Amino acid sequence: MKARWMALTVVAVCILAPRAAHADGVAWSGRDYSALAPLTQNEQMAAIAHRDGIESMVIAISADLAQEDKALWMFPVPGTPDQVKLDVVDVFPLFEGYDPRQTARLQIRSLGRALTATQIYPALFRLGTVTQGRAYPLNAGGVFVHEVAEKWGIHAETVKAASEQELARYIEKQGVGMPRGELAAFEDYLGEDYVLVLVWIASWEEALQEFPRFWTPQAWDADRWPCVHVQFPTERPFYPLRPTASYGDAYLKITLFLEGYFEVANAEQLGYLMLVNHFRHKGWLPGVPDGFRPRTGHGYIPYTRVWIGETAGAFTEDLWFTPVRPPGMRYGAVADAILSREHTPWSWFYPWALCLAGLSYVSAGLASLVVYRSWRRRALIGFWNMLTIVGLGIAVFTRPAADNRARNLRGLFFLAFAFLFLALSSLLEVVLLWPLG
C-alpha cells in the first residue's frame, strides 16, 4: 500500500515540475497598433489594399524630411500614365487589431489555469506575465507630367522620363532637391512598365496651417495625417523598396500594412530581417481612401503587417506579395470567440464549467477503476470537484465505507483523482493548443 502511495506521489511531482518551469514564461498578446506617430527620417510607412487587379497604396509623409528645404519624395509604381491615379489625402487607414491565434493561446492557457486552480495547490506554480506588443507608424519619393494633385500645400504628380538626365533637369527646374547620384536607383523604372510619382511641399505656410500639429511632438494623437494616395494596376501587391537602397548605410525601419493575409513572394531572395504578422482589425474610422474597406466597426478586416529593419544598401529588390492562409487563424478566431470576455466577463464560465465537469467525472471514473476495479463505483463523486478539491475531499472522506478496506482506500482514491485530474487538464490544454501551432 505504501509503495502505491509513493509511486503516485512521485508521478504527481513530475507532472507539476514542468508547470513550475513554464510559470515564469512571458506570453505575447498579439496586439497591434498603427499609431500615427511622427515619422523620423529613417522610417517609411505604407498601407496597401489590392483587389480586382488594382492596388491602392497610401504612403505617409515623413515629418522630419518634410521640414528639409526643397525636400523631394519619389517612388515608382507599375502601370502606364493613363492607368495610375494620384491624390493627396489627410488620413492614413487605421489598422488596429490582434492575432486571434495569440489571444486564443492566452485564453486556452487561462482555461487550463482555471481548471487546475480548483485543486488549489497547483495554482502556486502557475504564475505568469502577459505583455503587449506595439507597431510603430514616408518618405517616398520623375518628363511628361500626366496627373497632378495639389492640396494643403502638398504637390504630387505622375511623370514619365526618357532618361536619367532628363529627369534630373526636370527636378532641378522645380526647385526641389535630389542629388543626381541617387537618380541612378530609378534607371530601371524609366521604361514603359512603370510610372514615377513625385511629391514635394509647395507651400509651407498652407501645409502648416492645415496640419499645425504634424511637425510638433504632440502629433502622436493628430486626427489628420498628410499622405500620398496612388492607385495602379498590378496582378499582385507591390511595394517599391529597391530605390531606397540609395540611402546607403543608413538604417531604415519600414512598416507596411496590407488588407488581407499575404506573405512576401520573393522573401527567399532577400537577405535581411523581416517580420510578417497577421491580424484582424475591428474598429471605426471615417473617410478611408478609395480602394480600402471602410472601418465601420462591424465585422473584422484581416490584414498583414510587414516590418523591416535593415541598412538601406541591402534593399536590392522590390517587394511582391502573394495571398496566404495563415495556419490556425480560423480555429484561433473560433476559440477566441468562445473564450473571450469581450461580450461579458462571464462568457468564459460556461466552457470552463463544462470542461471541469467532464474532467472531474473522467478523473473520478479512472481513479475508481484503478483503486476499486470499477468505474461506476466512484465516478459520479467526481462532480464534487466542481466545489474544488476541498469539496471532493469532504465528499470522499465523509461517505460511509462498506468495510475497513474500502475506508483505507479512500486516501488512495483521493490522491489518484488529484494526479489524474492534473494530467488530463494538461493533456486537454495541449490538445486545444495544437491546431494553433
Contacts in CASP RR format, 6 or more apart in sequence:
PFRMAT RR
TARGET T0000
AUTHOR 0000-0000-0000
METHOD contacts of the structure
MODEL  1
MKARWMALTVVAVCILAPRAAHADGVAWSGRDYSALAPLTQNEQMAAIAH
RDGIESMVIAISADLAQEDKALWMFPVPGTPDQVKLDVVDVFPLFEGYDP
RQTARLQIRSLGRALTATQIYPALFRLGTVTQGRAYPLNAGGVFVHEVAE
KWGIHAETVKAASEQELARYIEKQGVGMPRGELAAFEDYLGEDYVLVLVW
IASWEEALQEFPRFWTPQAWDADRWPCVHVQFPTERPFYPLRPTASYGDA
YLKITLFLEGYFEVANAEQLGYLMLVNHFRHKGWLPGVPDGFRPRTGHGY
IPYTRVWIGETAGAFTEDLWFTPVRPPGMRYGAVADAILSREHTPWSWFY
PWALCLAGLSYVSAGLASLVVYRSWRRRALIGFWNMLTIVGLGIAVFTRP
AADNRARNLRGLFFLAFAFLFLALSSLLEVVLLWPLG
1 408 0 8 1.000
1 412 0 8 1.000
4 412 0 8 1.000
5 412 0 8 1.000
5 415 0 8 1.000
8 412 0 8 1.000
8 415 0 8 1.000
8 416 0 8 1.000
8 419 0 8 1.000
9 415 0 8 1.000
11 419 0 8 1.000
12 415 0 8 1.000
12 418 0 8 1.000
12 419 0 8 1.000
12 422 0 8 1.000
15 419 0 8 1.000
15 422 0 8 1.000
15 423 0 8 1.000
15 426 0 8 1.000
16 122 0 8 1.000
16 125 0 8 1.000
16 422 0 8 1.000
19 116 0 8 1.000
19 122 0 8 1.000
19 125 0 8 1.000
19 126 0 8 1.000
19 426 0 8 1.000
20 125 0 8 1.000
22 126 0 8 1.000
23 125 0 8 1.000
23 126 0 8 1.000
23 127 0 8 1.000
23 128 0 8 1.000
24 127 0 8 1.000
24 128 0 8 1.000
24 129 0 8 1.000
25 128 0 8 1.000
25 129 0 8 1.000
26 128 0 8 1.000
26 129 0 8 1.000
26 130 0 8 1.000
26 131 0 8 1.000
27 105 0 8 1.000
27 106 0 8 1.000
27 109 0 8 1.000
27 128 0 8 1.000
27 129 0 8 1.000
27 130 0 8 1.000
27 131 0 8 1.000
28 102 0 8 1.000
28 131 0 8 1.000
28 133 0 8 1.000
29 98 0 8 1.000
29 102 0 8 1.000
29 103 0 8 1.000
29 106 0 8 1.000
29 130 0 8 1.000
29 131 0 8 1.000
29 132 0 8 1.000
29 133 0 8 1.000
30 98 0 8 1.000
30 99 0 8 1.000
30 102 0 8 1.000
30 103 0 8 1.000
30 132 0 8 1.000
30 133 0 8 1.000
30 277 0 8 1.000
30 279 0 8 1.000
31 97 0 8 1.000
31 98 0 8 1.000
31 132 0 8 1.000
31 133 0 8 1.000
31 134 0 8 1.000
32 95 0 8 1.000
32 96 0 8 1.000
32 97 0 8 1.000
32 98 0 8 1.000
32 99 0 8 1.000
32 133 0 8 1.000
32 134 0 8 1.000
32 135 0 8 1.000
32 277 0 8 1.000
32 279 0 8 1.000
32 305 0 8 1.000
33 96 0 8 1.000
33 97 0 8 1.000
33 133 0 8 1.000
33 134 0 8 1.000
33 135 0 8 1.000
34 92 0 8 1.000
34 94 0 8 1.000
34 95 0 8 1.000
34 96 0 8 1.000
34 135 0 8 1.000
34 137 0 8 1.000
34 257 0 8 1.000
35 134 0 8 1.000
35 135 0 8 1.000
35 136 0 8 1.000
35 137 0 8 1.000
35 220 0 8 1.000
36 60 0 8 1.000
36 92 0 8 1.000
36 137 0 8 1.000
36 219 0 8 1.000
36 220 0 8 1.000
36 221 0 8 1.000
36 222 0 8 1.000
36 225 0 8 1.000
37 136 0 8 1.000
37 137 0 8 1.000
37 219 0 8 1.000
37 220 0 8 1.000
38 63 0 8 1.000
38 64 0 8 1.000
38 214 0 8 1.000
38 215 0 8 1.000
38 217 0 8 1.000
38 219 0 8 1.000
38 220 0 8 1.000
39 45 0 8 1.000
39 60 0 8 1.000
39 61 0 8 1.000
39 62 0 8 1.000
39 63 0 8 1.000
39 64 0 8 1.000
39 137 0 8 1.000
39 138 0 8 1.000
39 139 0 8 1.000
40 62 0 8 1.000
40 63 0 8 1.000
40 64 0 8 1.000
41 62 0 8 1.000
41 64 0 8 1.000
41 65 0 8 1.000
41 139 0 8 1.000
42 247 0 8 1.000
42 250 0 8 1.000
42 251 0 8 1.000
42 252 0 8 1.000
42 253 0 8 1.000
43 62 0 8 1.000
43 136 0 8 1.000
43 137 0 8 1.000
43 138 0 8 1.000
43 139 0 8 1.000
43 252 0 8 1.000
43 253 0 8 1.000
43 254 0 8 1.000
43 255 0 8 1.000
44 59 0 8 1.000
44 62 0 8 1.000
44 138 0 8 1.000
44 139 0 8 1.000
44 140 0 8 1.000
44 244 0 8 1.000
44 252 0 8 1.000
44 253 0 8 1.000
44 254 0 8 1.000
44 255 0 8 1.000
45 59 0 8 1.000
45 60 0 8 1.000
45 92 0 8 1.000
45 137 0 8 1.000
45 138 0 8 1.000
45 254 0 8 1.000
45 255 0 8 1.000
45 256 0 8 1.000
46 57 0 8 1.000
46 58 0 8 1.000
46 59 0 8 1.000
46 60 0 8 1.000
46 138 0 8 1.000
46 140 0 8 1.000
46 239 0 8 1.000
46 255 0 8 1.000
46 256 0 8 1.000
46 257 0 8 1.000
47 57 0 8 1.000
47 58 0 8 1.000
47 92 0 8 1.000
47 93 0 8 1.000
47 95 0 8 1.000
47 256 0 8 1.000
47 257 0 8 1.000
47 258 0 8 1.000
47 259 0 8 1.000
47 292 0 8 1.000
48 55 0 8 1.000
48 56 0 8 1.000
48 57 0 8 1.000
48 58 0 8 1.000
48 237 0 8 1.000
48 239 0 8 1.000
48 256 0 8 1.000
48 257 0 8 1.000
48 258 0 8 1.000
48 259 0 8 1.000
48 321 0 8 1.000
49 55 0 8 1.000
49 56 0 8 1.000
49 93 0 8 1.000
49 258 0 8 1.000
49 259 0 8 1.000
49 291 0 8 1.000
49 292 0 8 1.000
49 293 0 8 1.000
50 56 0 8 1.000
50 234 0 8 1.000
50 236 0 8 1.000
50 237 0 8 1.000
50 258 0 8 1.000
50 259 0 8 1.000
50 321 0 8 1.000
51 291 0 8 1.000
53 233 0 8 1.000
53 234 0 8 1.000
53 235 0 8 1.000
54 231 0 8 1.000
54 232 0 8 1.000
54 233 0 8 1.000
54 234 0 8 1.000
54 291 0 8 1.000
55 77 0 8 1.000
55 231 0 8 1.000
55 232 0 8 1.000
55 233 0 8 1.000
55 234 0 8 1.000
55 237 0 8 1.000
55 238 0 8 1.000
56 229 0 8 1.000
56 230 0 8 1.000
56 231 0 8 1.000
56 289 0 8 1.000
56 290 0 8 1.000
56 291 0 8 1.000
56 292 0 8 1.000
57 77 0 8 1.000
57 229 0 8 1.000
57 230 0 8 1.000
57 231 0 8 1.000
57 232 0 8 1.000
57 239 0 8 1.000
58 89 0 8 1.000
58 92 0 8 1.000
58 93 0 8 1.000
58 227 0 8 1.000
58 228 0 8 1.000
58 229 0 8 1.000
58 289 0 8 1.000
58 292 0 8 1.000
59 73 0 8 1.000
59 75 0 8 1.000
59 138 0 8 1.000
59 139 0 8 1.000
59 140 0 8 1.000
59 227 0 8 1.000
59 228 0 8 1.000
59 230 0 8 1.000
60 92 0 8 1.000
60 137 0 8 1.000
60 138 0 8 1.000
60 225 0 8 1.000
60 226 0 8 1.000
60 227 0 8 1.000
61 73 0 8 1.000
61 138 0 8 1.000
61 139 0 8 1.000
61 154 0 8 1.000
61 199 0 8 1.000
61 225 0 8 1.000
61 226 0 8 1.000
61 227 0 8 1.000
61 228 0 8 1.000
62 138 0 8 1.000
62 139 0 8 1.000
63 214 0 8 1.000
63 215 0 8 1.000
63 219 0 8 1.000
65 71 0 8 1.000
65 73 0 8 1.000
65 138 0 8 1.000
65 139 0 8 1.000
66 201 0 8 1.000
66 207 0 8 1.000
66 214 0 8 1.000
66 215 0 8 1.000
66 226 0 8 1.000
67 215 0 8 1.000
70 175 0 8 1.000
70 176 0 8 1.000
70 177 0 8 1.000
70 200 0 8 1.000
71 176 0 8 1.000
71 177 0 8 1.000
71 200 0 8 1.000
71 201 0 8 1.000
72 141 0 8 1.000
72 171 0 8 1.000
72 174 0 8 1.000
72 176 0 8 1.000
72 177 0 8 1.000
72 178 0 8 1.000
72 198 0 8 1.000
72 199 0 8 1.000
72 200 0 8 1.000
73 138 0 8 1.000
73 139 0 8 1.000
73 140 0 8 1.000
73 141 0 8 1.000
73 197 0 8 1.000
73 198 0 8 1.000
73 199 0 8 1.000
73 200 0 8 1.000
73 228 0 8 1.000
74 140 0 8 1.000
74 141 0 8 1.000
74 142 0 8 1.000
74 178 0 8 1.000
74 186 0 8 1.000
74 196 0 8 1.000
74 197 0 8 1.000
74 198 0 8 1.000
74 199 0 8 1.000
74 243 0 8 1.000
75 140 0 8 1.000
75 141 0 8 1.000
75 196 0 8 1.000
75 197 0 8 1.000
75 240 0 8 1.000
75 243 0 8 1.000
76 186 0 8 1.000
76 189 0 8 1.000
76 194 0 8 1.000
76 195 0 8 1.000
76 196 0 8 1.000
76 197 0 8 1.000
76 240 0 8 1.000
76 243 0 8 1.000
77 84 0 8 1.000
77 194 0 8 1.000
77 195 0 8 1.000
77 197 0 8 1.000
77 230 0 8 1.000
77 232 0 8 1.000
77 238 0 8 1.000
77 240 0 8 1.000
78 193 0 8 1.000
78 194 0 8 1.000
78 195 0 8 1.000
78 232 0 8 1.000
78 233 0 8 1.000
78 234 0 8 1.000
78 238 0 8 1.000
79 193 0 8 1.000
79 194 0 8 1.000
79 195 0 8 1.000
79 232 0 8 1.000
79 233 0 8 1.000
79 234 0 8 1.000
80 192 0 8 1.000
80 195 0 8 1.000
81 144 0 8 1.000
81 146 0 8 1.000
81 147 0 8 1.000
81 158 0 8 1.000
81 160 0 8 1.000
81 195 0 8 1.000
82 146 0 8 1.000
83 195 0 8 1.000
83 232 0 8 1.000
83 233 0 8 1.000
84 146 0 8 1.000
84 147 0 8 1.000
84 158 0 8 1.000
84 195 0 8 1.000
84 197 0 8 1.000
84 230 0 8 1.000
84 231 0 8 1.000
84 232 0 8 1.000
85 147 0 8 1.000
85 230 0 8 1.000
85 231 0 8 1.000
85 232 0 8 1.000
86 147 0 8 1.000
86 148 0 8 1.000
86 149 0 8 1.000
86 156 0 8 1.000
86 157 0 8 1.000
86 158 0 8 1.000
86 197 0 8 1.000
86 228 0 8 1.000
86 229 0 8 1.000
86 230 0 8 1.000
86 231 0 8 1.000
87 149 0 8 1.000
87 151 0 8 1.000
87 156 0 8 1.000
87 228 0 8 1.000
87 229 0 8 1.000
87 230 0 8 1.000
87 289 0 8 1.000
88 149 0 8 1.000
88 150 0 8 1.000
88 151 0 8 1.000
88 152 0 8 1.000
88 154 0 8 1.000
88 156 0 8 1.000
88 226 0 8 1.000
88 227 0 8 1.000
88 228 0 8 1.000
88 229 0 8 1.000
89 226 0 8 1.000
89 227 0 8 1.000
89 228 0 8 1.000
89 229 0 8 1.000
89 289 0 8 1.000
90 152 0 8 1.000
90 210 0 8 1.000
90 211 0 8 1.000
90 224 0 8 1.000
90 225 0 8 1.000
90 226 0 8 1.000
90 227 0 8 1.000
91 224 0 8 1.000
91 225 0 8 1.000
91 227 0 8 1.000
91 285 0 8 1.000
91 287 0 8 1.000
91 288 0 8 1.000
91 289 0 8 1.000
92 137 0 8 1.000
92 225 0 8 1.000
92 227 0 8 1.000
93 257 0 8 1.000
93 285 0 8 1.000
93 288 0 8 1.000
93 289 0 8 1.000
93 292 0 8 1.000
93 295 0 8 1.000
94 281 0 8 1.000
94 283 0 8 1.000
94 285 0 8 1.000
94 288 0 8 1.000
94 295 0 8 1.000
95 257 0 8 1.000
95 279 0 8 1.000
95 281 0 8 1.000
95 303 0 8 1.000
95 305 0 8 1.000
96 281 0 8 1.000
96 283 0 8 1.000
97 279 0 8 1.000
97 280 0 8 1.000
97 281 0 8 1.000
97 282 0 8 1.000
98 279 0 8 1.000
98 280 0 8 1.000
99 277 0 8 1.000
99 278 0 8 1.000
99 279 0 8 1.000
99 280 0 8 1.000
100 280 0 8 1.000
100 329 0 8 1.000
100 332 0 8 1.000
100 333 0 8 1.000
100 335 0 8 1.000
100 336 0 8 1.000
101 326 0 8 1.000
101 328 0 8 1.000
101 329 0 8 1.000
101 331 0 8 1.000
101 332 0 8 1.000
101 436 0 8 1.000
101 437 0 8 1.000
103 332 0 8 1.000
103 336 0 8 1.000
103 340 0 8 1.000
104 331 0 8 1.000
104 332 0 8 1.000
104 333 0 8 1.000
104 335 0 8 1.000
104 336 0 8 1.000
104 339 0 8 1.000
104 436 0 8 1.000
105 433 0 8 1.000
105 436 0 8 1.000
106 130 0 8 1.000
107 335 0 8 1.000
107 336 0 8 1.000
107 339 0 8 1.000
107 340 0 8 1.000
107 348 0 8 1.000
108 335 0 8 1.000
108 339 0 8 1.000
108 429 0 8 1.000
108 432 0 8 1.000
108 433 0 8 1.000
108 436 0 8 1.000
109 429 0 8 1.000
109 433 0 8 1.000
110 339 0 8 1.000
110 348 0 8 1.000
111 339 0 8 1.000
111 348 0 8 1.000
111 351 0 8 1.000
111 352 0 8 1.000
111 355 0 8 1.000
111 429 0 8 1.000
111 432 0 8 1.000
112 425 0 8 1.000
112 428 0 8 1.000
112 429 0 8 1.000
113 123 0 8 1.000
113 126 0 8 1.000
114 348 0 8 1.000
114 352 0 8 1.000
115 352 0 8 1.000
115 355 0 8 1.000
115 356 0 8 1.000
115 359 0 8 1.000
115 425 0 8 1.000
115 428 0 8 1.000
116 122 0 8 1.000
116 123 0 8 1.000
116 126 0 8 1.000
116 422 0 8 1.000
116 425 0 8 1.000
117 123 0 8 1.000
117 126 0 8 1.000
118 356 0 8 1.000
118 385 0 8 1.000
118 386 0 8 1.000
118 388 0 8 1.000
118 389 0 8 1.000
119 388 0 8 1.000
119 389 0 8 1.000
119 418 0 8 1.000
119 421 0 8 1.000
119 422 0 8 1.000
120 388 0 8 1.000
120 389 0 8 1.000
120 390 0 8 1.000
122 422 0 8 1.000
135 255 0 8 1.000
135 305 0 8 1.000
135 307 0 8 1.000
136 253 0 8 1.000
136 255 0 8 1.000
137 255 0 8 1.000
140 197 0 8 1.000
140 199 0 8 1.000
140 228 0 8 1.000
140 240 0 8 1.000
141 197 0 8 1.000
141 198 0 8 1.000
141 199 0 8 1.000
141 243 0 8 1.000
142 159 0 8 1.000
142 160 0 8 1.000
142 161 0 8 1.000
142 167 0 8 1.000
142 170 0 8 1.000
142 171 0 8 1.000
142 186 0 8 1.000
142 196 0 8 1.000
142 197 0 8 1.000
142 198 0 8 1.000
143 159 0 8 1.000
143 160 0 8 1.000
143 161 0 8 1.000
143 162 0 8 1.000
143 166 0 8 1.000
143 167 0 8 1.000
143 169 0 8 1.000
143 170 0 8 1.000
144 159 0 8 1.000
144 160 0 8 1.000
144 161 0 8 1.000
145 157 0 8 1.000
145 158 0 8 1.000
145 159 0 8 1.000
146 157 0 8 1.000
146 158 0 8 1.000
146 159 0 8 1.000
146 160 0 8 1.000
146 195 0 8 1.000
147 157 0 8 1.000
147 158 0 8 1.000
148 155 0 8 1.000
148 156 0 8 1.000
148 157 0 8 1.000
149 155 0 8 1.000
149 156 0 8 1.000
149 157 0 8 1.000
150 156 0 8 1.000
150 202 0 8 1.000
152 206 0 8 1.000
152 207 0 8 1.000
152 210 0 8 1.000
152 211 0 8 1.000
152 226 0 8 1.000
153 201 0 8 1.000
153 202 0 8 1.000
153 203 0 8 1.000
153 204 0 8 1.000
153 206 0 8 1.000
153 207 0 8 1.000
153 210 0 8 1.000
154 199 0 8 1.000
154 200 0 8 1.000
154 201 0 8 1.000
154 202 0 8 1.000
154 207 0 8 1.000
154 226 0 8 1.000
154 228 0 8 1.000
155 199 0 8 1.000
155 200 0 8 1.000
155 201 0 8 1.000
155 202 0 8 1.000
156 197 0 8 1.000
156 198 0 8 1.000
156 199 0 8 1.000
156 228 0 8 1.000
157 197 0 8 1.000
157 198 0 8 1.000
157 199 0 8 1.000
158 195 0 8 1.000
158 196 0 8 1.000
158 197 0 8 1.000
158 198 0 8 1.000
158 230 0 8 1.000
159 167 0 8 1.000
159 170 0 8 1.000
159 195 0 8 1.000
159 196 0 8 1.000
159 197 0 8 1.000
159 198 0 8 1.000
160 190 0 8 1.000
160 191 0 8 1.000
160 195 0 8 1.000
160 196 0 8 1.000
161 167 0 8 1.000
161 170 0 8 1.000
161 190 0 8 1.000
161 196 0 8 1.000
162 190 0 8 1.000
163 190 0 8 1.000
164 183 0 8 1.000
164 184 0 8 1.000
164 186 0 8 1.000
164 187 0 8 1.000
164 190 0 8 1.000
167 183 0 8 1.000
167 186 0 8 1.000
167 190 0 8 1.000
167 196 0 8 1.000
168 180 0 8 1.000
168 183 0 8 1.000
171 177 0 8 1.000
171 178 0 8 1.000
171 183 0 8 1.000
171 198 0 8 1.000
174 198 0 8 1.000
174 200 0 8 1.000
176 200 0 8 1.000
181 246 0 8 1.000
182 246 0 8 1.000
184 246 0 8 1.000
185 242 0 8 1.000
185 243 0 8 1.000
185 245 0 8 1.000
185 246 0 8 1.000
186 196 0 8 1.000
186 243 0 8 1.000
188 242 0 8 1.000
189 196 0 8 1.000
189 243 0 8 1.000
190 196 0 8 1.000
195 232 0 8 1.000
197 228 0 8 1.000
197 230 0 8 1.000
199 228 0 8 1.000
201 207 0 8 1.000
207 214 0 8 1.000
207 226 0 8 1.000
208 215 0 8 1.000
210 224 0 8 1.000
210 226 0 8 1.000
211 222 0 8 1.000
211 224 0 8 1.000
211 225 0 8 1.000
211 226 0 8 1.000
213 219 0 8 1.000
213 222 0 8 1.000
214 222 0 8 1.000
214 224 0 8 1.000
214 225 0 8 1.000
214 226 0 8 1.000
227 289 0 8 1.000
229 289 0 8 1.000
229 290 0 8 1.000
231 290 0 8 1.000
231 291 0 8 1.000
236 265 0 8 1.000
236 320 0 8 1.000
236 321 0 8 1.000
236 322 0 8 1.000
237 258 0 8 1.000
237 262 0 8 1.000
237 320 0 8 1.000
237 321 0 8 1.000
238 318 0 8 1.000
238 319 0 8 1.000
238 320 0 8 1.000
238 321 0 8 1.000
239 256 0 8 1.000
239 318 0 8 1.000
239 319 0 8 1.000
239 321 0 8 1.000
240 318 0 8 1.000
241 254 0 8 1.000
241 308 0 8 1.000
241 315 0 8 1.000
241 317 0 8 1.000
241 318 0 8 1.000
241 319 0 8 1.000
242 315 0 8 1.000
242 316 0 8 1.000
242 317 0 8 1.000
242 318 0 8 1.000
244 252 0 8 1.000
244 254 0 8 1.000
244 312 0 8 1.000
244 315 0 8 1.000
245 312 0 8 1.000
245 313 0 8 1.000
245 314 0 8 1.000
245 315 0 8 1.000
245 316 0 8 1.000
246 312 0 8 1.000
247 312 0 8 1.000
247 313 0 8 1.000
248 311 0 8 1.000
248 312 0 8 1.000
248 313 0 8 1.000
249 311 0 8 1.000
249 312 0 8 1.000
249 313 0 8 1.000
250 311 0 8 1.000
250 312 0 8 1.000
251 309 0 8 1.000
251 310 0 8 1.000
251 311 0 8 1.000
251 312 0 8 1.000
252 308 0 8 1.000
252 309 0 8 1.000
252 310 0 8 1.000
252 311 0 8 1.000
252 312 0 8 1.000
252 315 0 8 1.000
253 307 0 8 1.000
253 308 0 8 1.000
253 309 0 8 1.000
254 306 0 8 1.000
254 307 0 8 1.000
254 308 0 8 1.000
254 309 0 8 1.000
255 305 0 8 1.000
255 306 0 8 1.000
255 307 0 8 1.000
255 308 0 8 1.000
256 304 0 8 1.000
256 305 0 8 1.000
256 306 0 8 1.000
256 307 0 8 1.000
256 308 0 8 1.000
256 319 0 8 1.000
257 303 0 8 1.000
257 304 0 8 1.000
257 305 0 8 1.000
257 306 0 8 1.000
258 303 0 8 1.000
258 304 0 8 1.000
258 306 0 8 1.000
258 321 0 8 1.000
259 292 0 8 1.000
259 293 0 8 1.000
259 301 0 8 1.000
259 302 0 8 1.000
259 303 0 8 1.000
260 301 0 8 1.000
260 302 0 8 1.000
260 303 0 8 1.000
260 304 0 8 1.000
260 323 0 8 1.000
261 278 0 8 1.000
261 302 0 8 1.000
261 303 0 8 1.000
261 304 0 8 1.000
261 323 0 8 1.000
261 324 0 8 1.000
261 325 0 8 1.000
261 326 0 8 1.000
261 329 0 8 1.000
262 304 0 8 1.000
262 321 0 8 1.000
262 322 0 8 1.000
262 323 0 8 1.000
262 324 0 8 1.000
263 276 0 8 1.000
263 304 0 8 1.000
263 321 0 8 1.000
263 322 0 8 1.000
263 324 0 8 1.000
264 270 0 8 1.000
264 274 0 8 1.000
264 276 0 8 1.000
264 306 0 8 1.000
264 319 0 8 1.000
264 320 0 8 1.000
264 321 0 8 1.000
265 320 0 8 1.000
265 321 0 8 1.000
265 322 0 8 1.000
266 317 0 8 1.000
266 319 0 8 1.000
266 320 0 8 1.000
267 274 0 8 1.000
269 317 0 8 1.000
270 314 0 8 1.000
270 317 0 8 1.000
271 314 0 8 1.000
272 308 0 8 1.000
272 309 0 8 1.000
272 310 0 8 1.000
272 314 0 8 1.000
272 315 0 8 1.000
273 308 0 8 1.000
273 309 0 8 1.000
273 310 0 8 1.000
274 306 0 8 1.000
274 307 0 8 1.000
274 308 0 8 1.000
275 305 0 8 1.000
275 306 0 8 1.000
275 307 0 8 1.000
275 308 0 8 1.000
276 304 0 8 1.000
276 305 0 8 1.000
276 306 0 8 1.000
277 304 0 8 1.000
277 305 0 8 1.000
277 307 0 8 1.000
278 302 0 8 1.000
278 303 0 8 1.000
278 304 0 8 1.000
278 305 0 8 1.000
278 326 0 8 1.000
278 329 0 8 1.000
279 302 0 8 1.000
279 303 0 8 1.000
279 304 0 8 1.000
279 305 0 8 1.000
280 300 0 8 1.000
280 301 0 8 1.000
280 302 0 8 1.000
280 303 0 8 1.000
280 333 0 8 1.000
281 295 0 8 1.000
281 300 0 8 1.000
281 301 0 8 1.000
281 302 0 8 1.000
281 303 0 8 1.000
282 297 0 8 1.000
282 299 0 8 1.000
282 300 0 8 1.000
282 301 0 8 1.000
283 295 0 8 1.000
283 296 0 8 1.000
283 297 0 8 1.000
284 295 0 8 1.000
284 296 0 8 1.000
284 297 0 8 1.000
285 295 0 8 1.000
286 295 0 8 1.000
287 294 0 8 1.000
288 294 0 8 1.000
288 295 0 8 1.000
293 301 0 8 1.000
295 301 0 8 1.000
300 333 0 8 1.000
304 321 0 8 1.000
306 319 0 8 1.000
327 437 0 8 1.000
328 435 0 8 1.000
328 436 0 8 1.000
328 437 0 8 1.000
331 435 0 8 1.000
331 436 0 8 1.000
332 435 0 8 1.000
332 436 0 8 1.000
335 432 0 8 1.000
335 436 0 8 1.000
338 347 0 8 1.000
338 351 0 8 1.000
339 347 0 8 1.000
339 348 0 8 1.000
339 351 0 8 1.000
340 347 0 8 1.000
340 348 0 8 1.000
341 347 0 8 1.000
341 348 0 8 1.000
353 386 0 8 1.000
355 428 0 8 1.000
356 385 0 8 1.000
356 386 0 8 1.000
357 383 0 8 1.000
357 386 0 8 1.000
359 421 0 8 1.000
359 424 0 8 1.000
359 425 0 8 1.000
359 428 0 8 1.000
360 382 0 8 1.000
360 383 0 8 1.000
360 384 0 8 1.000
360 385 0 8 1.000
360 386 0 8 1.000
360 392 0 8 1.000
360 421 0 8 1.000
361 379 0 8 1.000
361 380 0 8 1.000
361 382 0 8 1.000
361 383 0 8 1.000
362 420 0 8 1.000
362 424 0 8 1.000
363 382 0 8 1.000
363 385 0 8 1.000
363 417 0 8 1.000
363 420 0 8 1.000
363 421 0 8 1.000
363 424 0 8 1.000
364 378 0 8 1.000
364 379 0 8 1.000
364 380 0 8 1.000
364 381 0 8 1.000
364 382 0 8 1.000
364 383 0 8 1.000
364 385 0 8 1.000
364 417 0 8 1.000
365 375 0 8 1.000
365 378 0 8 1.000
365 379 0 8 1.000
365 382 0 8 1.000
366 375 0 8 1.000
366 416 0 8 1.000
366 420 0 8 1.000
367 378 0 8 1.000
367 413 0 8 1.000
367 416 0 8 1.000
367 417 0 8 1.000
367 420 0 8 1.000
368 374 0 8 1.000
368 375 0 8 1.000
368 376 0 8 1.000
368 377 0 8 1.000
368 378 0 8 1.000
368 379 0 8 1.000
368 413 0 8 1.000
369 375 0 8 1.000
370 416 0 8 1.000
371 378 0 8 1.000
371 409 0 8 1.000
371 412 0 8 1.000
371 413 0 8 1.000
371 416 0 8 1.000
372 378 0 8 1.000
372 406 0 8 1.000
372 409 0 8 1.000
372 413 0 8 1.000
378 413 0 8 1.000
381 392 0 8 1.000
381 395 0 8 1.000
381 396 0 8 1.000
381 399 0 8 1.000
382 392 0 8 1.000
382 395 0 8 1.000
382 417 0 8 1.000
384 391 0 8 1.000
384 392 0 8 1.000
384 393 0 8 1.000
384 394 0 8 1.000
384 395 0 8 1.000
384 396 0 8 1.000
385 391 0 8 1.000
385 392 0 8 1.000
385 417 0 8 1.000
385 421 0 8 1.000
389 418 0 8 1.000
392 414 0 8 1.000
392 417 0 8 1.000
393 414 0 8 1.000
396 410 0 8 1.000
396 411 0 8 1.000
396 413 0 8 1.000
396 414 0 8 1.000
397 410 0 8 1.000
397 411 0 8 1.000
397 414 0 8 1.000
399 410 0 8 1.000
401 407 0 8 1.000
401 410 0 8 1.000
END
